[in-house]
Amino acid sequence: MPPSHLFRIALILSIWLVASGCSGSQTRSCYYFPSCDREATRPQCETLDWNGNFVSIEILVGRVPLDVLRDSLGQIGGRQDSIVVKAESSDSVWWYAAGMEGLLAIQGCSVTSHMLFATGGE
């Protein structure tokens, strides 16, 4: 096979792997919060500011209601810097999936707090 054909096959295979990885993260989305609202309207920001780093809003999978967050994480929510405490003064809390998964508390166009989860995924 000529090298150009091998390159095309490798390219197609790479695109397929990336696409299947993305769809896989969507299947695992809201892993710990199955009640999250996947149809919720995302913030109006193109990107979110996360301590000087910009995060694409495309990673936001579903909005997690504050009461669900409190019920699920209330026992660890007493610390001043916890996501539960920060979520009280944020616009919304979102489950995200971008190679890793977790929660982002968002105020305006800034991430005010985050919590990384080690998901069991499928």
JOURVEN-V900508 format. One record per residue. N is the residue number from 1. RES is the residue in one small letter. PHI is phi in whole degrees, 0 to 359 (* if undefined). Layout:
# JOURVEN-V900508
n->{N	N}
res->{RES	RES}
phi->{PHI	PHI}
This chain:
# JOURVEN-V900508
n->{1	2	3	4	5	6	7	8	9	10	11	12	13	14	15	16	17	18	19	20	21	22	23	24	25	26	27	28	29	30	31	32	33	34	35	36	37	38	39	40	41	42	43	44	45	46	47	48	49	50	51	52	53	54	55	56	57	58	59	60	61	62	63	64	65	66	67	68	69	70	71	72	73	74	75	76	77	78	79	80	81	82	83	84	85	86	87	88	89	90	91	92	93	94	95	96	97	98	99	100	101	102	103	104	105	106	107	108	109	110	111	112	113	114	115	116	117	118	119	120	121	122}
res->{m	p	p	s	h	l	f	r	i	a	l	i	l	s	i	w	l	v	a	s	g	c	s	g	s	q	t	r	s	c	y	y	f	p	s	c	d	r	e	a	t	r	p	q	c	e	t	l	d	w	n	g	n	f	v	s	i	e	i	l	v	g	r	v	p	l	d	v	l	r	d	s	l	g	q	i	g	g	r	q	d	s	i	v	v	k	a	e	s	s	d	s	v	w	w	y	a	a	g	m	e	g	l	l	a	i	q	g	c	s	v	t	s	h	m	l	f	a	t	g	g	e}
phi->{*	295	304	294	291	297	297	299	297	297	295	298	297	296	299	297	296	296	296	290	295	294	291	295	291	291	290	276	305	58	310	269	231	298	274	294	268	288	269	300	285	286	304	283	279	292	224	252	271	234	53	87	257	259	240	291	291	295	283	287	261	200	277	257	299	301	294	293	298	299	297	279	245	305	293	252	271	285	293	303	262	288	295	295	293	294	295	302	252	261	292	197	237	234	280	236	219	207	85	235	230	176	242	234	268	239	234	64	250	238	275	270	198	214	217	271	247	264	277	278	38	252}
